[in-house]
Amino acid sequence: PSPAEKKKLTSSCDEQGKRTAWYPGTVESILTNEKYKGDALLQKTYCTDFLTKKMKVNEGEVPQYYVQDSHPAIVDADVFDLVQIELARRKSLKGQYSGNGCFASRIVCGDCGHFYGSKVWHSNDQYRKVIWRCNHKYNGQQKCTSPHVSQETLECAFEEVMRRMIARREHVIAACRLAVKEVLDADELNREREMLEEKLLLLNERIRRLVNDNARTEMEQEEYRREYDALSAEYKQAAERIREIDEDLCSREARKKQIELFLRMFEKQEADVEFDSGTFVAMVEKVVLTRMGEAKNIVLRFVLRNGMTYTINTGVQYS
């Protein structure tokens, strides 16, 4: 968009005609609000004092309840879920994201590992062309030797990936369902977590008794401190393991949603393949650009969100 259009997109006017800004936090709160897809998360806030009516953000003090299809949706559920996955991906990049098209921060240089960025050649004449080039190609003393690639080549390569998957549609669907089943197989982790929780209760009781005994009777302080430190260390180790398990379970749930969204998008895909930026974002985790030996062809390795990889020899030669 032009500078004037950007200004219009990032601001709005109220009833009195005053210009009000759309701040990033406001936009993010809209994008992450489950009410837009017809769901509702109850008790996001709760009342701490019924006399003063003081409200507080619920940080686990009271239970929350998630209600699906509580009201008519205004945003497709798949679109909303894709936005949440994309927001999480951008946060994981820790400031390396550059939002300039669907390929932004997804094309990875096979030489140095940095992202590719878009460049425009001949921007003011009829030969205008958008290409993607390693952002660190000319940074540092040792220059990156990776070639550039046109946006048209990237789009055509993704279309080829889709054609290959459609040709093996049943196999891809079965692989996705198997992957979801494997991700959900967390019985061993849950059993370990239950055992650790019981262990924490026992350790907490032993620490409490030790402290009480030290307060009531005269104990050798060096021995007391040694036993107390040992119990505390064991408690922290168990608590840290529970934290790791919870992170793993949370990661598995996110992975499950990602694969399920991939599957739903793929099942909707028609046999007549045309490049679509939304489909690309939903299905592709990253694209690694490499080169093929003496033929000097650009090779693109597509890493999909369901764990599959497809390597496309573009046939485009680099100098």
C-alpha positions in Angstrom: 0.0 0.0 0.0 1.0 3.6 -0.6 1.9 5.8 2.4 -1.5 7.4 2.3 -3.2 3.9 2.4 -0.9 2.8 5.3 -1.9 5.9 7.3 -5.6 5.1 6.6 -5.1 1.5 7.6 -3.4 2.3 10.9 -6.0 4.9 12.1 -9.7 5.4 12.3 -12.1 8.2 13.1 -14.7 8.3 15.9 -18.1 9.9 15.7 -16.7 13.4 16.3 -14.2 13.0 13.4 -11.2 12.7 15.7 -8.5 10.4 14.5 -7.7 7.5 16.8 -4.7 5.2 16.4 -4.9 1.4 16.1 -2.1 0.4 18.5 -0.4 -3.0 18.1 -1.8 -4.2 21.5 -5.4 -3.3 20.3 -5.0 -5.2 17.1 -3.4 -8.2 18.9 -6.3 -8.3 21.4 -8.7 -8.5 18.4 -6.8 -11.2 16.7 -6.6 -13.4 19.8 -10.2 -12.9 21.0 -11.9 -16.3 20.7 -15.4 -14.6 20.6 -14.8 -13.8 16.9 -14.9 -17.5 16.0 -18.0 -18.2 18.1 -16.4 -19.5 21.3 -16.2 -18.0 24.8 -13.7 -18.2 27.6 -15.5 -17.7 30.9 -14.0 -16.0 34.0 -11.2 -14.2 32.3 -11.6 -11.8 35.2 -13.1 -12.2 38.6 -14.4 -10.0 41.4 -12.0 -9.8 44.4 -14.3 -7.7 46.6 -18.1 -7.7 46.2 -18.4 -4.5 48.2 -16.0 -2.4 46.1 -16.7 -4.4 42.9 -12.9 -4.6 42.2 -12.1 -6.8 39.3 -8.8 -8.7 38.7 -7.4 -10.6 35.7 -7.7 -14.3 36.4 -4.2 -15.8 36.7 -5.3 -19.2 37.9 -7.0 -18.1 41.2 -10.4 -19.4 40.0 -11.2 -22.0 37.3 -11.9 -21.0 33.7 -14.3 -22.6 31.3 -14.0 -22.7 27.5 -17.4 -22.9 25.7 -17.4 -23.9 22.0 -20.0 -22.5 19.6 -21.6 -20.4 22.3 -22.7 -17.8 19.7 -22.6 -17.2 15.9 -19.1 -16.8 14.6 -18.0 -13.9 12.3 -14.6 -15.4 11.5 -14.0 -18.9 10.1 -12.6 -21.2 12.8 -9.7 -22.4 10.6 -8.7 -18.8 9.8 -8.7 -17.9 13.5 -6.7 -21.0 14.4 -4.2 -20.2 11.7 -3.8 -16.7 13.1 -2.9 -18.1 16.5 -0.3 -20.5 15.0 1.2 -17.6 13.0 1.3 -15.3 16.0 3.1 -18.0 18.0 5.6 -18.6 15.2 6.4 -14.9 14.9 6.9 -14.6 18.7 9.3 -17.6 18.6 11.5 -15.8 16.0 12.3 -13.2 18.8 12.3 -10.1 16.7 13.6 -11.6 13.4 10.2 -11.5 11.7 9.8 -9.1 8.8 6.2 -9.0 7.5 6.5 -8.5 3.8 4.4 -11.1 2.1 3.7 -14.8 2.8 7.3 -15.8 2.2 8.6 -13.4 4.8 10.8 -15.2 7.5 10.0 -18.5 5.9 12.7 -18.8 3.2 15.9 -20.0 4.9 19.4 -19.7 3.3 21.0 -23.1 3.0 24.5 -21.5 3.3 24.3 -19.3 6.4 20.9 -20.1 7.9 19.5 -16.6 7.8 16.1 -15.6 6.3 15.6 -14.4 2.8 14.1 -10.9 2.2 12.3 -9.4 -0.7 13.9 -7.0 -3.1 12.5 -5.1 -6.1 14.4 -4.8 -9.3 13.5 -2.2 -11.9 10.8 -0.7 -9.7 10.1 2.2 -12.0 9.9 0.5 -15.4 8.2 -2.3 -17.2 10.9 -4.8 -16.2 9.8 -4.6 -12.5 10.5 -7.9 -10.7 10.3 -9.1 -7.1 13.1 -11.4 -6.0 14.1 -12.9 -2.7 17.7 -12.8 -1.5 19.5 -13.7 1.7 19.3 -10.8 4.1 23.0 -11.4 5.2 24.4 -11.8 1.7 26.6 -8.7 1.9 27.0 -8.6 5.7 30.3 -9.3 7.4 33.7 -10.0 5.9 32.8 -13.4 4.4 29.9 -12.8 1.9 27.1 -15.4 1.6 27.2 -17.1 -1.8 23.6 -18.2 -1.9 21.7 -17.2 -5.1 18.5 -15.1 -5.2 15.2 -16.6 -6.3 12.2 -15.0 -8.0 8.8 -14.9 -6.3 7.4 -16.7 -9.4 9.8 -19.6 -8.9 8.7 -19.9 -5.2 5.1 -19.9 -6.1 5.5 -22.5 -8.9 7.6 -24.7 -6.6 4.8 -24.7 -4.0 2.2 -25.5 -6.6 4.4 -28.6 -7.5 4.4 -29.6 -3.9 0.7 -29.4 -3.8 0.3 -31.5 -6.9 2.6 -34.2 -5.5 0.6 -34.3 -2.3 -2.8 -34.5 -4.1 -1.4 -37.4 -6.2 -0.9 -39.2 -2.9 -3.9 -37.7 -1.1 -4.9 -40.8 0.9 -1.3 -41.4 2.0 -0.9 -37.8 3.2 -4.2 -37.9 5.1 -3.3 -41.2 6.8 0.1 -39.9 7.8 -1.5 -36.8 9.3 -3.9 -38.8 11.4 -1.1 -41.1 12.6 1.0 -38.1 13.5 -1.9 -36.7 15.6 -2.3 -40.0 17.3 1.4 -40.2 18.2 1.3 -36.6 19.5 -1.6 -37.4 21.7 0.1 -40.5 23.2 1.1 -38.8 26.5 0.1 -41.5 28.9 3.6 -42.1 30.2 4.2 -38.4 30.7 0.9 -38.0 32.6 1.8 -41.0 34.8 5.2 -39.5 35.6 3.6 -36.2 36.4 1.2 -37.8 38.9 4.1 -39.6 40.6 6.0 -36.4 40.8 3.1 -34.5 42.3 2.8 -37.2 45.0 6.5 -36.9 45.6 6.2 -33.1 46.1 3.5 -33.6 48.7 5.7 -36.1 50.6 8.8 -33.8 50.4 6.8 -30.8 51.5 5.6 -32.7 54.5 9.1 -33.9 55.4 10.4 -30.4 55.1 7.6 -29.1 57.4 8.3 -31.7 60.0 12.0 -31.0 59.9 11.5 -27.3 60.4 9.0 -28.0 63.3 11.5 -30.4 65.0 14.3 -27.9 64.7 12.0 -25.2 66.3 10.9 -27.5 69.2 14.0 -29.4 70.1 17.7 -28.6 70.0 19.3 -30.1 66.9 22.8 -30.0 65.5 22.4 -27.1 63.1 25.0 -28.3 60.6 23.2 -31.6 60.3 19.8 -29.8 60.1 21.0 -27.5 57.3 22.5 -30.4 55.4 19.2 -32.4 55.5 17.1 -29.3 54.8 19.2 -28.4 51.7 19.0 -32.0 50.4 15.2 -32.1 50.7 14.9 -28.6 49.1 17.2 -29.6 46.2 15.1 -32.8 45.7 11.9 -30.7 45.8 13.2 -28.2 43.3 14.3 -31.0 40.9 10.9 -32.6 41.0 9.2 -29.3 40.5 11.4 -28.5 37.6 10.6 -31.8 36.0 6.9 -31.1 36.3 7.4 -27.8 34.6 9.3 -29.5 31.7 6.4 -32.1 31.4 3.8 -29.3 31.3 5.8 -27.5 28.6 6.0 -30.8 26.6 2.3 -31.4 27.0 1.5 -27.8 25.9 3.8 -28.2 22.9 2.1 -31.5 22.0 -1.3 -29.8 22.1 -0.1 -26.9 19.9 1.4 -29.5 17.5 -1.9 -31.4 17.4 -3.8 -28.3 16.5 -1.2 -27.4 13.8 -1.5 -30.9 12.2 -5.3 -30.9 12.4 -5.4 -27.5 10.7 -3.1 -28.7 8.0 -5.3 -31.7 7.5 -8.5 -29.6 7.2 -6.9 -27.2 4.7 -5.5 -30.1 2.7 -8.9 -31.9 2.5 -10.4 -28.7 1.1 -7.7 -28.5 -1.6 -9.0 -28.9 -5.1 -7.2 -30.9 -7.8 -6.8 -27.7 -9.9 -3.8 -26.2 -8.1 -3.2 -22.4 -8.1 -0.9 -20.6 -5.7 -2.7 -19.2 -2.7 -0.9 -17.3 0.1 -3.3 -18.5 2.8 -2.7 -22.1 1.9 1.0 -21.6 1.8 1.1 -20.1 5.3 -1.2 -22.9 6.6 0.9 -25.7 5.3 4.5 -24.6 5.1 6.8 -24.3 8.2 9.8 -23.1 6.2 11.6 -23.4 2.8 15.3 -24.1 2.8 17.1 -22.9 -0.4 20.1 -24.9 -1.5 22.0 -25.6 -4.7 22.6 -28.7 -6.8 26.2 -29.4 -7.7 27.5 -29.0 -11.2 24.1 -28.4 -12.7 23.9 -25.1 -10.7 20.2 -25.5 -10.2 18.3 -23.9 -7.3 16.7 -26.5 -5.1 13.9 -25.8 -2.6 13.2 -28.1 0.4 9.7 -27.5 1.7 9.3 -28.4 5.4 5.5 -28.8 6.0 3.6 -28.3 9.2 2.7 -32.0 9.3 6.3 -33.0 9.4 6.7 -34.0 5.8 9.4 -32.6 3.5 9.4 -32.2 -0.3 12.4 -31.3 -2.3 11.8 -29.4 -5.6 14.5 -29.0 -8.2 13.4 -25.7 -9.8 15.5 -26.1 -12.9 16.5 -22.4 -12.5 20.2 -22.0 -12.7 22.2 -19.5 -10.7 25.3 -17.7 -11.8 
